Amino acid sequence: MKYFSKEVRIGLVAIAGIVVLFFGLKYLKGLNLFSTGNKYYIEFTDISGLTVSSPVYADGYKVGVVKKIEYDYDHRGDINTEVEIDQNLRIPKGSSAEIVSDVLGNVKINMLFSNNPRERILPGERIQGGINSGTLGKVADMVPAIEKMLPKLDSILTSVNTLLADPALAASLHNVKTITSNLTVSTRELNVLMAQLSRDVPGMVTRANGVLDNTNKLTRKLSDVDVEGTMNSVNATLNNVRELSERLNSNEGTLGLLMRDPSLYNNLNSTMRDADSLMINLKQHPKRYVHFSVFGKKDK
């Protein structure tokens, strides 16, 4: 060290620091200077914020990193992206890549493999790229529709505000509250009624069973009654009554003549009056009609 002056030693330390800083920055960016991955070129028309050191994923697994991005000034719209992908990854022919951005703004490349087990893309060849807008893209596609809906939403909100300011709505809500309270009371009373029915129904069922038993007994007794004989007796009685009515309505018999011949009634009535007068006279003057003597003497 005695052969190096102080200035030389400071220069060597500075160079070593620069080298370490260079490799450290590369490492922090995700670039591996000593990697042995295969290089591929992906063509995009819009990289949407893709930068050097952005990751490359296959089926959600990181398989590479973006090494270089070059804009083709001769053919505007063509952007060549150099990516370094793990040499163990086999990319089938016809595969493509897409740029994906998440909500936080992180940008990455996703490899989309084709179903071609026989052919593959060799290192150094080009891969067609595109953009997958993801959730942000869907939101962006919805913006025009949302803009069309804003006037309608404004009109709806105005109508809602008008409706809320209407006193009838407050009255309706008050009525709903009253109805709810009444329903609560009715439900409580219904529960009490159901509980009472639960207690009373067994007794009612028992009494009903007793009534049914009595009904069955009555039915059995009715079934034992000789209905035919009873009806025959009733018919015979009705026939006798019919014959009696016919005789009364005819001119035959005393009762019929009495009911239909006024002269017979008058004669009987006159006879009854004479008999009544005779009885009265007999009571008043019995000696006129009865002559009785112990000695056989006649009174004059």
PLY file of the C-alpha trace (Angstrom):
ply
format ascii 1.0
element vertex 300
property float x
property float y
property float z
element edge 299
property int vertex1
property int vertex2
end_header
0.00 0.00 0.00
3.03 2.26 0.36
3.30 2.33 -3.44
-0.21 3.91 -3.72
-0.62 7.49 -2.85
-3.55 8.81 -0.93
-5.19 10.12 -4.08
-4.92 6.72 -5.81
-6.52 4.93 -2.87
-9.41 7.40 -2.85
-9.92 6.88 -6.58
-10.00 3.08 -6.20
-12.57 3.29 -3.41
-14.73 5.59 -5.52
-14.60 3.22 -8.49
-15.52 0.25 -6.30
-18.44 2.23 -4.87
-19.70 3.10 -8.32
-19.53 -0.54 -9.43
-21.38 -1.69 -6.33
-23.98 1.05 -6.78
-24.51 0.06 -10.44
-25.05 -3.62 -9.68
-27.21 -2.74 -6.67
-29.53 -0.59 -8.75
-29.81 -3.34 -11.34
-30.65 -5.82 -8.61
-33.27 -3.55 -7.11
-34.87 -3.15 -10.53
-35.16 -6.91 -10.83
-32.47 -7.26 -13.48
-30.07 -10.12 -13.12
-26.85 -9.27 -14.92
-25.60 -12.84 -14.67
-28.76 -14.59 -15.85
-28.73 -17.08 -18.71
-32.35 -16.61 -19.83
-33.52 -16.61 -23.45
-34.33 -13.33 -25.16
-37.61 -12.81 -27.00
-39.09 -9.76 -28.67
-42.70 -8.74 -28.15
-44.39 -6.19 -30.43
-46.90 -3.74 -28.95
-48.77 -0.78 -30.37
-49.29 0.63 -26.86
-47.33 -0.37 -23.79
-49.65 1.46 -21.29
-46.92 2.41 -18.84
-44.73 -0.70 -19.24
-41.15 -0.02 -18.18
-37.81 -1.77 -18.10
-37.67 -4.33 -15.26
-41.45 -4.94 -15.41
-42.12 -8.63 -14.65
-43.24 -11.28 -17.11
-45.68 -13.92 -15.81
-46.85 -17.27 -17.10
-49.91 -18.76 -15.37
-49.34 -16.37 -12.45
-45.69 -17.34 -11.98
-42.85 -14.91 -12.71
-40.75 -16.32 -15.55
-38.89 -13.26 -16.82
-38.37 -9.52 -16.91
-38.44 -6.70 -19.45
-34.87 -5.87 -20.49
-35.32 -3.14 -23.11
-38.04 -1.06 -24.76
-37.48 0.57 -28.15
-39.86 2.82 -30.05
-39.79 2.43 -33.83
-39.70 5.96 -35.17
-39.81 4.79 -38.76
-43.07 2.88 -38.20
-45.00 4.88 -35.67
-47.09 2.79 -33.37
-44.69 -0.15 -33.29
-42.91 -0.67 -29.98
-40.35 -3.45 -29.68
-39.93 -4.90 -26.22
-37.06 -7.18 -25.36
-37.82 -9.62 -22.58
-35.63 -12.19 -20.90
-37.46 -15.41 -20.05
-36.26 -18.44 -18.15
-34.53 -20.82 -20.56
-36.45 -23.77 -19.13
-39.76 -22.30 -20.35
-40.96 -23.68 -23.69
-43.24 -21.24 -25.56
-45.56 -22.99 -28.08
-45.93 -21.60 -31.58
-48.85 -19.19 -31.85
-48.57 -17.92 -28.26
-49.05 -14.24 -27.48
-48.53 -11.78 -24.67
-50.65 -9.07 -23.09
-50.02 -6.10 -20.84
-52.11 -6.06 -17.64
-52.53 -3.13 -15.25
-54.00 -3.55 -11.77
-55.87 -1.01 -9.67
-52.68 0.18 -7.97
-51.09 0.99 -11.33
-48.64 -1.92 -11.42
-47.95 -3.09 -14.99
-46.88 -6.57 -16.03
-46.80 -8.89 -19.03
-48.81 -12.12 -19.08
-47.85 -14.91 -21.48
-50.80 -16.55 -23.25
-49.78 -20.01 -24.41
-51.38 -21.71 -27.38
-52.19 -25.40 -27.62
-49.40 -26.46 -29.96
-47.22 -29.16 -28.40
-45.16 -29.82 -31.55
-43.84 -26.37 -32.48
-42.33 -23.67 -30.31
-41.05 -20.12 -30.60
-37.29 -20.05 -30.65
-35.23 -17.52 -28.67
-34.79 -14.27 -30.57
-38.09 -14.61 -32.44
-41.00 -12.17 -32.15
-44.20 -12.60 -30.19
-47.41 -10.67 -30.89
-48.52 -8.52 -27.95
-51.70 -6.77 -26.92
-53.35 -4.95 -24.01
-55.73 -6.33 -21.45
-57.35 -3.32 -19.85
-58.67 -5.42 -16.95
-60.89 -3.81 -14.36
-59.81 -0.29 -15.22
-60.63 -0.91 -18.87
-64.08 -2.16 -18.00
-64.63 0.91 -15.88
-63.46 3.10 -18.77
-65.89 1.33 -21.11
-68.67 2.05 -18.66
-67.95 5.80 -18.53
-70.01 6.70 -21.66
-73.00 4.77 -20.37
-72.61 6.43 -16.97
-72.48 9.84 -18.61
-75.75 9.08 -20.40
-77.30 7.98 -17.13
-76.31 11.11 -15.17
-79.21 13.31 -16.44
-81.67 10.54 -15.64
-80.13 10.09 -12.19
-80.39 13.83 -11.61
-84.07 13.74 -12.58
-84.66 10.75 -10.33
-82.96 12.45 -7.38
-85.08 15.56 -7.96
-88.23 13.45 -7.94
-87.08 11.67 -4.79
-86.41 14.98 -3.05
-89.86 16.23 -4.06
-91.43 13.04 -2.76
-89.56 13.25 0.54
-90.66 16.88 0.99
-94.32 15.94 0.53
-96.22 16.09 3.89
-98.36 13.18 2.73
-95.32 10.92 2.93
-94.72 11.86 6.57
-98.42 11.22 7.28
-98.21 7.87 5.53
-95.16 6.91 7.56
-97.01 7.92 10.72
-99.95 5.76 9.65
-97.58 2.89 8.98
-96.20 3.31 12.49
-99.73 3.29 13.92
-100.65 0.23 11.87
-97.48 -1.51 13.04
-98.39 -0.76 16.67
-101.90 -2.10 16.11
-100.51 -5.21 14.48
-98.24 -5.70 17.47
-101.20 -5.44 19.86
-103.29 -7.74 17.65
-100.48 -10.27 17.53
-100.19 -10.18 21.30
-103.93 -10.69 21.74
-103.88 -13.45 19.13
-101.12 -15.19 21.09
-103.22 -14.91 24.26
-106.26 -16.28 22.40
-104.24 -19.16 20.98
-102.91 -19.97 24.44
-106.47 -19.97 25.84
-107.64 -22.16 22.98
-104.78 -24.53 23.70
-106.11 -24.87 27.25
-109.82 -25.04 26.36
-109.73 -27.16 23.21
-109.07 -30.48 25.01
-112.18 -29.95 27.19
-114.20 -28.91 24.18
-113.03 -32.00 22.36
-114.04 -34.14 25.33
-117.50 -32.56 25.44
-117.82 -32.92 21.70
-116.93 -36.58 22.02
-119.68 -36.90 24.67
-122.20 -35.25 22.37
-121.13 -37.56 19.59
-121.59 -40.54 21.89
-125.10 -39.36 22.82
-125.84 -38.78 19.15
-124.65 -42.29 18.35
-126.88 -43.69 21.14
-129.85 -41.71 19.82
-129.13 -42.92 16.35
-128.98 -46.51 17.54
-132.32 -46.07 19.40
-133.88 -44.51 16.32
-132.60 -47.40 14.26
-134.31 -49.79 16.73
-137.68 -48.05 16.35
-140.20 -49.89 14.12
-140.71 -47.04 11.73
-142.83 -49.08 9.38
-145.23 -50.21 12.13
-145.45 -46.70 13.53
-146.23 -45.29 10.11
-148.89 -47.96 9.60
-150.52 -46.97 12.92
-150.38 -43.30 11.95
-151.90 -44.09 8.58
-154.70 -46.10 10.23
-155.42 -43.22 12.62
-155.49 -40.77 9.73
-157.88 -43.06 7.87
-160.23 -43.16 10.91
-160.08 -39.38 11.18
-160.81 -39.10 7.46
-163.83 -41.44 7.79
-165.09 -39.46 10.79
-164.75 -36.22 8.84
-166.58 -37.71 5.88
-169.43 -38.89 8.11
-169.66 -35.51 9.79
-169.79 -33.81 6.42
-172.47 -36.25 5.12
-176.23 -36.20 5.90
-176.01 -39.61 7.54
-175.81 -40.04 11.27
-176.95 -37.87 14.15
-173.83 -35.73 14.31
-173.91 -35.10 10.57
-177.62 -34.16 10.67
-177.05 -32.07 13.76
-174.22 -30.18 12.07
-175.95 -29.76 8.72
-179.76 -29.60 9.64
-180.66 -26.34 11.50
-184.22 -27.51 12.24
-182.94 -30.54 14.15
-180.72 -28.26 16.15
-183.61 -25.91 16.86
-185.91 -28.82 17.89
-183.28 -30.18 20.20
-182.75 -26.72 21.64
-186.53 -26.30 22.16
-186.75 -29.73 23.75
-183.92 -28.84 26.10
-185.69 -25.64 27.10
-188.95 -27.50 27.77
-187.07 -30.09 29.80
-185.44 -27.33 31.74
-188.82 -25.65 32.41
-190.27 -29.01 33.51
-187.46 -29.59 35.94
-187.90 -26.12 37.39
-191.68 -26.68 37.83
-191.03 -30.11 39.30
-188.78 -28.61 41.91
-191.32 -25.91 42.75
-194.47 -28.13 42.83
-193.44 -31.71 43.41
-196.88 -32.70 44.74
-198.42 -32.10 41.39
-196.42 -34.88 39.90
-195.71 -37.27 42.79
-198.61 -38.65 45.02
-197.31 -40.59 47.99
-199.16 -41.49 51.25
-198.38 -43.83 54.04
-202.07 -44.81 54.43
-202.96 -44.95 50.84
-205.07 -41.79 50.97
-205.17 -39.51 48.04
-204.96 -35.87 48.40
-207.30 -33.78 46.46
0 1
1 2
2 3
3 4
4 5
5 6
6 7
7 8
8 9
9 10
10 11
11 12
12 13
13 14
14 15
15 16
16 17
17 18
18 19
19 20
20 21
21 22
22 23
23 24
24 25
25 26
26 27
27 28
28 29
29 30
30 31
31 32
32 33
33 34
34 35
35 36
36 37
37 38
38 39
39 40
40 41
41 42
42 43
43 44
44 45
45 46
46 47
47 48
48 49
49 50
50 51
51 52
52 53
53 54
54 55
55 56
56 57
57 58
58 59
59 60
60 61
61 62
62 63
63 64
64 65
65 66
66 67
67 68
68 69
69 70
70 71
71 72
72 73
73 74
74 75
75 76
76 77
77 78
78 79
79 80
80 81
81 82
82 83
83 84
84 85
85 86
86 87
87 88
88 89
89 90
90 91
91 92
92 93
93 94
94 95
95 96
96 97
97 98
98 99
99 100
100 101
101 102
102 103
103 104
104 105
105 106
106 107
107 108
108 109
109 110
110 111
111 112
112 113
113 114
114 115
115 116
116 117
117 118
118 119
119 120
120 121
121 122
122 123
123 124
124 125
125 126
126 127
127 128
128 129
129 130
130 131
131 132
132 133
133 134
134 135
135 136
136 137
137 138
138 139
139 140
140 141
141 142
142 143
143 144
144 145
145 146
146 147
147 148
148 149
149 150
150 151
151 152
152 153
153 154
154 155
155 156
156 157
157 158
158 159
159 160
160 161
161 162
162 163
163 164
164 165
165 166
166 167
167 168
168 169
169 170
170 171
171 172
172 173
173 174
174 175
175 176
176 177
177 178
178 179
179 180
180 181
181 182
182 183
183 184
184 185
185 186
186 187
187 188
188 189
189 190
190 191
191 192
192 193
193 194
194 195
195 196
196 197
197 198
198 199
199 200
200 201
201 202
202 203
203 204
204 205
205 206
206 207
207 208
208 209
209 210
210 211
211 212
212 213
213 214
214 215
215 216
216 217
217 218
218 219
219 220
220 221
221 222
222 223
223 224
224 225
225 226
226 227
227 228
228 229
229 230
230 231
231 232
232 233
233 234
234 235
235 236
236 237
237 238
238 239
239 240
240 241
241 242
242 243
243 244
244 245
245 246
246 247
247 248
248 249
249 250
250 251
251 252
252 253
253 254
254 255
255 256
256 257
257 258
258 259
259 260
260 261
261 262
262 263
263 264
264 265
265 266
266 267
267 268
268 269
269 270
270 271
271 272
272 273
273 274
274 275
275 276
276 277
277 278
278 279
279 280
280 281
281 282
282 283
283 284
284 285
285 286
286 287
287 288
288 289
289 290
290 291
291 292
292 293
293 294
294 295
295 296
296 297
297 298
298 299
